[in-house]
């Protein structure tokens, strides 16, 4: 799951804004395992530093959304994924 985590996070955030906890719970539903905070938050930090996502703080809660760069990055990643794995599926 670790290799695909950034892609999955971008994909989930393309649907709606989510907190780190919500993202972890959604990943657990889809993949059968819940990433630890030590896995998910560094990945979110890296995506934020790359300008792909942004944080919005409301009280103690931080939610994440895609930036325009993140939307383009996700689109490019989907196309790359299809090129690589399209023949396998």
BELHUFEN-V126307 format. One record per helix or strand. SS is the DSSP state (hx for helix, st for strand). FROM is the first residue (numbers start at 1). LEN is the number of residues. If there is no record, write none. Layout:
ss & from & len
SS & FROM & LEN
SS & FROM & LEN
This chain:
ss & from & len
hx & 2 & 14
st & 18 & 2
hx & 20 & 12
hx & 37 & 13
st & 53 & 6
st & 61 & 6
hx & 68 & 18
